[in-house]
Amino acid sequence: MESELTHLEGKINHLIQLCQRLRNDNHELRQQVAGLHNENRQLSDKINQAKLRLEKILSQIPEEE
């Protein structure tokens, strides 16, 4: 009985460690996702700014008749 309890305690401790590691991994992944969303937003803004500048430049080119 004592060895069964010790074995069970070991399994429970292993499960606790696994849960903590998964929680930490999840936290890190959420931070990475947030950073990538921010980077994506910045890149989209840069693309839109470049698009507006290009449209402005193209509008200044006279059309051929």
C-alpha positions as CSV (number, residue, x, y, z in Angstrom):
1,M,0.0,0.0,0.0
2,E,2.8,2.4,0.9
3,S,4.6,1.8,-2.4
4,E,1.4,2.3,-4.3
5,L,0.9,5.7,-2.6
6,T,4.5,6.6,-3.3
7,H,4.1,5.6,-6.9
8,L,0.8,7.6,-7.2
9,E,2.5,10.6,-5.5
10,G,5.3,10.4,-8.1
11,K,2.8,10.4,-11.0
12,I,0.9,13.3,-9.5
13,N,4.1,15.3,-9.1
14,H,5.0,14.5,-12.7
15,L,1.6,15.7,-13.8
16,I,2.0,18.9,-11.8
17,Q,5.3,19.6,-13.4
18,L,3.9,18.9,-16.9
19,C,1.0,21.2,-16.3
20,Q,3.3,24.0,-15.1
21,R,5.6,23.5,-18.1
22,L,2.6,23.6,-20.5
23,R,1.3,26.7,-18.7
24,N,4.7,28.4,-19.2
25,D,4.8,27.3,-22.8
26,N,1.3,28.7,-23.4
27,H,2.2,32.0,-21.8
28,E,5.3,32.3,-24.1
29,L,3.3,31.4,-27.2
30,R,0.7,34.0,-26.3
31,Q,3.4,36.6,-26.0
32,Q,4.8,35.6,-29.4
33,V,1.4,35.8,-31.0
34,A,0.8,39.2,-29.6
35,G,4.2,40.3,-30.9
36,L,3.5,38.9,-34.3
37,H,0.1,40.6,-34.4
38,N,1.8,43.9,-33.6
39,E,4.5,43.3,-36.3
40,N,1.8,42.4,-38.8
41,R,-0.1,45.6,-38.1
42,Q,3.0,47.7,-38.5
43,L,3.9,46.0,-41.8
44,S,0.3,46.5,-43.0
45,D,0.5,50.2,-42.1
46,K,3.8,50.5,-44.0
47,I,2.3,48.8,-47.1
48,N,-0.7,51.1,-47.0
49,Q,1.6,54.2,-46.7
50,A,3.7,52.9,-49.6
51,K,0.5,52.3,-51.6
52,L,-0.7,55.9,-50.9
53,R,2.6,57.4,-51.9
54,L,2.7,55.3,-55.1
55,E,-0.9,56.3,-56.0
56,K,0.1,59.9,-55.5
57,I,3.1,59.6,-57.7
58,L,1.1,57.8,-60.4
59,S,-1.6,60.5,-60.3
60,Q,1.1,63.1,-61.1
61,I,2.2,61.3,-64.3
62,P,0.4,62.9,-67.3
63,E,-1.7,60.5,-69.3
64,E,-0.9,59.9,-72.9
65,E,-3.3,61.3,-75.5
